[in-house]
Amino acid sequence: MKLLMRLAVVALGSCLIIISIGLIDQLPLSRSPLERTRLPAKRLLIKANHSREHSAQLGADQQHERDLRGETGSEADRGDLAPGGLRVTRPGGPSPSPPAPVKLTAVRAYLDMFQWQYKPALAQRRRRRPPQTLGERLGWSRSNLTSAQQFWWDISPEALYPKHSEAVPHLIKEMASLPISAIEQKTGGTQLKLIITLQNEAEALVKPMRFPREQETLPNHFYFSDYERHNAEIAAFHLDRLLGFRRASPVVGRMMNMTSDLYALADDKLLKTFFISPANNLCFHGKCSYYCDTGHAICGSPDMLEGSFAAFLPRTELAKRKTWRHPWRRSYHKRKKAIWELDENYCEMVQQMPPYDTGRRLYDVIDLAIFDFLMGNMDRHHYETFRMFGNDTFLIHLDHGRAFGKSAHDEITILAPLYQCCLIRASTLQTLFEFHKGRKLSDRLRDSLSRDPLTPVLLEKHLVALDRRVDRTLQIVNECLETNETPEAVIYNDVLV
C-alpha cells in the first residue's frame, strides 16, 4: 500500500511539472525596466521609421537592446538588412521600397467628430470676456508705453502675447535696428550670454553666433554639454507661434559690428576677454562654465557677428516668476538615468502631485514636450510661471539654444510625458493634424523665418525633420486612442471649456 501511494505521489508531481512548463511557455518574456518604460514609444518608433535617414538611428537602438541581452553582431552582419530592418541597396540592385503611408485612423475619426463642435464652441469662447492682463492688474495706462512695456501689458494667464499682437512686431523691429548703447555679460548660466541695452533703454538678451549652421551636435557630446545655437532661439520663437502656444519671448536675429557695437561698448569685465586672433580677427570669450576660453572664442567674420536678440520679460518687482523643477527632468549625468526612464508608471505618480493633479499644468507640460521634440531639444530641466496668475497659467517657454542640433535623429524620449500619460489637448492635436494633412509645418516655418534679418535661419534638413516629427507625434496619439476605451480618456477638449 505504501509503495502504491509513493507511485501515485510521483505521478502527480510529474503531471504538475509538465503543466507548469506548458504555462511558462505561454507567458510573455520579461523585459528590463528600461524596455518596459519605452515599449509604447519603441513600437511606434518601428512603425514610423521607414525612411532611409532613420534606419541607422533605429538600428542603433536595436543593437543596444541586443547588447543588453548579451547577443553579438548586428542585423547588417547577418545578411543584407541594414540597421532598422531596411534592405540594403547594392550598386545596380533594385530600388528600396517607398515609405509606408502614415495611418492615423483613430486621430482622423476623433477630429471628424470634433469639427462638428469646434466652430460653434470657438465662437462662444470668443464672446467671453478675456482674462485680465498684466497691465490691467498693475493698473497701467496704455498710453505713452514703450514697445517693451506694451508687450508686458498684454501678458495674460493664457499666453505671453495675443494672437494679433500689435506690440510684438514693433518690439522685434526695434531690437533688430535700434543702435546699441551698452553691453555687459549676463551672470550665471553655463554658456556666454550678453545683455545689450538699446538706444531707447530697452534691453535684450543676446546669444552670439559660435559656429556655422552646418555644424550640428558633436557625436560624443551629451545633451547637457552641447553648444548653444543663436539660430535655434530665433527658430524656436517662430515655431512656438506657429503651434499657437505664444509662450516664448519674441526673438530676432541681428548683425553686430565687433568693433563699434561690442568692443567699444563692452563693460570692463567683458573687455578684458577681447583679443586679436592669429587670423587678425577681433575675438572675445567672456567668463562662464562651458566654452568661455581662448579655444572657444567668439570671433568676427571678419568684423561682423550674428546674434539672437530676445526680449526681456518684466522685471521681478513688476511680475515675480516661480521656478519649477520639470517632472520629466533628465539626470544630467553621464551614467545615471532619471526615474521616469525606469518606471513605466511614472505618470500616475505625477498625476497625484500638485499642481499636476488638476487644471491645465500637465497638459502644458505635454505641449512643451511636443514643442521640444519638434526641435530636438533635450535640455529642459526647469520651467517658470508668473506668480500673479497662480497655478492656472501657461508655462513660459525659455532657453532653446540647444535645439535643432540633430536633423537626422528623432529623440523619442523627449515625448515621454505624451506616451507615458497618453494625454493631449484637442487644440494641440488639431494643429498638428493640420500640419499633417494640409500645408506642412516646414513650409510655414520657412516662410515665417524668411522675414528675419538673418535668413536663412535654419538649413533645409532641419525643416524637413519637423514634418517627420509631426507624423511621429501623431502616431503616438493614434496608438493612445486605439488602446483606450474612449477618446475622452486621451484628449482634453479645451475648446469646449
LUMDREN-352556 format. One record per residue (C-alpha): z, x, y. Coordinates in steps of 0.02 Angstrom, whole numbers, padded with zeros to 5 digits, always signed. Layout:
ZXY
...
//
This chain:
+00000+00000+00000
+00045+00139+00121
-00121+00225+00081
-00218+00066+00121
-00125+00046+00287
-00165+00225+00336
-00351+00200+00295
-00352+00041+00400
-00274+00131+00550
-00402+00273+00536
-00546+00149+00527
-00481+00052+00677
-00463+00214+00778
-00641+00265+00737
-00706+00097+00798
-00610+00113+00961
-00681+00288+00991
-00859+00228+00960
-00835+00080+01079
-00760+00194+01214
-00906+00315+01202
-01027+00170+01223
-00936+00106+01376
-00929+00280+01455
-01117+00299+01432
-01142+00140+01533
-01033+00195+01678
-01116+00274+01832
-01091+00460+01856
-00953+00500+01980
-01002+00583+02144
-00913+00705+02254
-00831+00635+02413
-00973+00707+02517
-01106+00623+02410
-01016+00455+02413
-00996+00461+02600
-01180+00494+02633
-01253+00387+02494
-01321+00247+02607
-01399+00372+02726
-01470+00477+02586
-01554+00327+02507
-01635+00283+02673
-01674+00465+02704
-01778+00473+02547
-01869+00312+02591
-01908+00369+02766
-01953+00547+02728
-02138+00532+02683
-02205+00640+02825
-02257+00818+02788
-02149+00891+02926
-01991+00815+02850
-02020+00865+02670
-01938+01034+02697
-01784+00952+02775
-01759+00832+02630
-01791+00971+02506
-01653+01074+02583
-01532+00927+02567
-01581+00902+02385
-01569+01088+02347
-01393+01089+02422
-01344+00946+02307
-01413+01041+02157
-01315+01195+02210
-01156+01090+02215
-01192+01031+02038
-01225+01209+01979
-01411+01185+01950
-01531+01327+01989
-01708+01330+02053
-01798+01210+02166
-01922+01069+02138
-02058+01183+02203
-02010+01315+02072
-02029+01188+01930
-02203+01126+01968
-02324+01079+02106
-02198+00975+02202
-02144+01029+02374
-01963+01004+02429
-01936+00820+02457
-02046+00766+02313
-02214+00782+02402
-02361+00854+02306
-02415+01025+02366
-02594+01025+02430
-02679+01179+02359
-02828+01254+02450
-02979+01149+02406
-02870+01020+02320
-02850+00834+02354
-02776+00775+02519
-02596+00713+02519
-02568+00526+02514
-02538+00443+02683
-02359+00400+02734
-02296+00235+02666
-02278+00097+02795
-02104+00061+02859
-02041-00102+02785
-01916-00196+02893
-01917-00366+02809
-01735-00411+02847
-01745-00349+03027
-01903-00449+03059
-01828-00606+02984
-01674-00594+03094
-01769-00559+03254
-01889-00703+03221
-01738-00817+03216
-01659-00727+03363
-01810-00760+03476
-01775-00948+03472
-01604-00917+03551
-01643-00767+03660
-01737-00836+03811
-01627-00988+03848
-01468-00885+03818
-01531-00747+03931
-01573-00871+04068
-01398-00946+04055
-01322-00772+04060
-01416-00728+04219
-01341-00880+04305
-01166-00813+04276
-01076-00726+04415
-01091-00537+04390
-00930-00438+04366
-00851-00352+04515
-00922-00183+04555
-00825-00028+04603
-00871-00052+04786
-00809-00231+04785
-00645-00181+04703
-00619-00045+04833
-00662-00164+04975
-00808-00059+05038
-00942-00122+05156
-01120-00087+05101
-01173-00035+05274
-01177+00149+05327
-01158+00215+05149
-01247+00370+05087
-01361+00358+04935
-01224+00432+04826
-01098+00305+04891
-01223+00163+04863
-01239+00224+04684
-01049+00222+04665
-01037+00049+04745
-01148-00025+04607
-01044+00040+04461
-00983-00111+04360
-00891-00138+04195
-01062-00159+04113
-01162-00007+04174
-01169+00138+04296
-01306+00053+04395
-01400-00114+04389
-01570-00133+04309
-01661-00144+04475
-01555-00020+04572
-01612+00024+04746
-01487+00167+04765
-01540+00271+04613
-01720+00307+04669
-01658+00360+04841
-01524+00470+04764
-01649+00553+04647
-01768+00587+04791
-01629+00668+04894
-01570+00779+04751
-01748+00837+04723
-01791+00876+04904
-01645+00897+05024
-01603+01076+05075
-01458+01161+04986
-01310+01208+05096
-01184+01284+04973
-01168+01336+04791
-01023+01380+04676
-00992+01391+04490
-00906+01244+04405
-00745+01297+04321
-00717+01257+04138
-00846+01220+04005
-00925+01336+03878
-01085+01373+03974
-01139+01402+04153
-01146+01253+04271
-01163+01255+04460
-01100+01136+04594
-01229+01125+04732
-01194+01041+04899
-01344+00967+04987
-01375+00955+05173
-01305+00777+05181
-01144+00839+05095
-01188+00754+04931
-01150+00858+04776
-01248+00883+04616
-01204+00964+04450
-01341+01090+04410
-01387+01166+04242
-01510+01309+04269
-01655+01345+04152
-01613+01477+04023
-01760+01477+03903
-01938+01411+03896
-01967+01238+03824
-02046+01311+03668
-01881+01390+03612
-01782+01273+03500
-01609+01288+03423
-01597+01452+03329
-01586+01425+03139
-01421+01520+03124
-01336+01432+03270
-01207+01296+03241
-01215+01140+03348
-01065+01200+03447
-01143+01368+03490
-01317+01307+03534
-01388+01344+03706
-01388+01206+03836
-01559+01150+03899
-01585+01088+04076
-01735+00982+04025
-01628+00892+03894
-01518+00824+04034
-01670+00758+04126
-01746+00678+03971
-01578+00601+03920
-01562+00507+04084
-01737+00433+04065
-01707+00390+03881
-01541+00306+03920
-01628+00197+04050
-01772+00151+03933
-01647+00097+03800
-01571-00022+03927
-01400+00061+03925
-01393+00133+04103
-01236+00230+04059
-01299+00406+04103
-01286+00477+04278
-01453+00499+04370
-01533+00670+04341
-01687+00750+04417
-01772+00918+04397
-01797+01038+04541
-01866+01211+04575
-01746+01330+04663
-01780+01494+04752
-01670+01630+04679
-01655+01721+04845
-01644+01586+04979
-01566+01443+04877
-01447+01538+04762
-01413+01718+04811
-01400+01682+04998
-01282+01532+04974
-01176+01581+04823
-00989+01598+04843
-00905+01768+04818
-00861+01743+04634
-01037+01695+04584
-01115+01825+04699
-01031+01967+04603
-01132+01923+04447
-01304+01942+04529
-01409+02095+04486
-01589+02158+04481
-01662+02164+04306
-01772+02306+04238
-01921+02190+04270
-01868+02189+04454
-01815+02005+04447
-01659+01935+04529
-01535+01876+04396
-01356+01812+04379
-01243+01759+04236
-01082+01686+04307
-00923+01675+04203
-00899+01558+04055
-00854+01555+03869
-01030+01572+03798
-01183+01667+03857
-01116+01724+04025
-01158+01909+04015
-01299+02027+04060
-01385+01998+03892
-01395+01811+03926
-01428+01817+04113
-01525+01685+04208
-01673+01761+04298
-01807+01702+04417
-01987+01700+04365
-02016+01799+04470
-01912+01718+04608
-01912+01534+04559
-01795+01446+04440
-01794+01271+04366
-01635+01168+04359
-01573+00993+04319
-01480+00906+04461
-01358+00771+04403
-01275+00651+04524
-01086+00665+04535
-00980+00518+04483
-00847+00453+04605
-00702+00569+04640
-00543+00538+04542
-00450+00473+04694
-00579+00333+04705
-00605+00295+04521
-00500+00381+04389
-00578+00409+04220
-00496+00413+04050
-00550+00537+03917
-00554+00478+03736
-00572+00579+03578
-00729+00521+03488
-00681+00442+03321
-00833+00523+03237
-00799+00693+03315
-00862+00840+03212
-00744+00978+03156
-00818+01111+03271
-00781+01236+03133
-00895+01345+03028
-00824+01286+02861
-00716+01131+02884
-00782+00954+02884
-00717+00807+02983
-00626+00662+02897
-00772+00543+02920
-00884+00662+02822
-00770+00649+02671
-00703+00470+02675
-00825+00331+02633
-00703+00200+02700
-00676+00289+02866
-00749+00147+02972
-00623+00025+02900
-00484+00136+02966
-00566+00149+03138
-00585-00040+03149
-00397-00060+03132
-00358+00054+03280
-00359+00000+03464
-00473-00007+03559
-00598-00016+03415
-00516-00167+03335
-00577-00289+03468
-00702-00306+03609
-00856-00201+03642
-00791-00025+03610
-00851+00002+03431
-01023-00066+03475
-01031+00054+03621
-00990+00199+03504
-01132+00143+03389
-01250+00130+03538
-01201+00308+03585
-01233+00366+03406
-01409+00292+03411
-01439+00372+03581
-01381+00542+03515
-01483+00526+03355
-01643+00494+03451
-01611+00654+03550
-01542+00755+03404
-01376+00784+03496
-01234+00833+03379
-01117+00890+03518
-01013+00734+03550
-00826+00767+03541
-00756+00656+03682
-00813+00517+03796
-00749+00442+03959
-00722+00269+04035
-00668+00208+04206
-00484+00162+04206
-00502+00022+04334
-00610-00078+04212
-00485-00067+04067
-00545-00055+03888
-00679-00188+03902
-00808-00074+03983
-00950+00043+03939
-00938+00225+03884
-01006+00349+04011
-01147+00450+03933
-01112+00629+03988
-01167+00805+03941
-01329+00806+03841
-01376+00989+03862
-01384+01022+03675
-01505+00880+03640
-01690+00898+03599
-01661+01061+03505
-01744+01025+03336
-01903+00922+03345
-01939+00931+03157
-01763+00892+03097
-01678+00722+03100
-01489+00745+03084
-01448+00582+02997
-01259+00611+03004
-01264+00576+03191
-01290+00395+03139
-01128+00391+03036
-01050+00256+03148
-01201+00146+03112
-01220+00170+02925
-01032+00178+02887
-00992+00021+02987
-01157-00072+02966
-01139-00148+03140
-01259-00157+03288
-01287-00260+03445
-01429-00384+03442
-01494-00320+03609
-01498-00140+03546
-01586-00193+03387
-01716-00293+03483
-01752-00146+03599
-01778-00027+03451
-01890-00153+03363
-01997-00172+03518
-02024+00016+03514
-02074+00000+03332
-02197-00145+03342
-02258-00129+03523
-02281+00015+03642
-02199+00168+03568
-02045+00248+03642
-02137+00414+03654
-02269+00337+03767
-02139+00255+03879
-02034+00412+03895
-02188+00518+03928
-02237+00403+04072
-02060+00399+04140
-02042+00588+04135
-02212+00613+04218
-02130+00563+04383
-02005+00706+04375
-02045+00861+04481
-02032+00974+04326
-02157+00878+04220
-02193+00904+04078
-02008+00893+04041
-02024+00882+03851
-02153+00955+03733
-02257+00831+03635
-02169+00869+03470
-02004+00805+03540
-02086+00644+03599
-02164+00616+03427
-01993+00641+03348
-01924+00494+03447
-02041+00369+03362
-01996+00437+03191
-01811+00422+03229
-01830+00244+03293
-01902+00195+03125
-01765+00284+03029
-01632+00194+03130
-01714+00026+03096
-01723+00064+02910
-01535+00089+02906
-01508-00078+02994
-01629-00159+02874
-01531-00098+02724
-01368-00155+02803
-01443-00330+02820
-01504-00328+02639
-01334-00277+02571
-01231-00404+02670
-01224-00590+02638
-01260-00647+02816
-01343-00564+02968
-01189-00607+03071
-01089-00481+02967
-01202-00343+03035
-01271-00399+03203
-01166-00446+03352
-01265-00569+03457
-01211-00504+03628
-01344-00609+03717
-01254-00771+03674
-01084-00707+03733
//
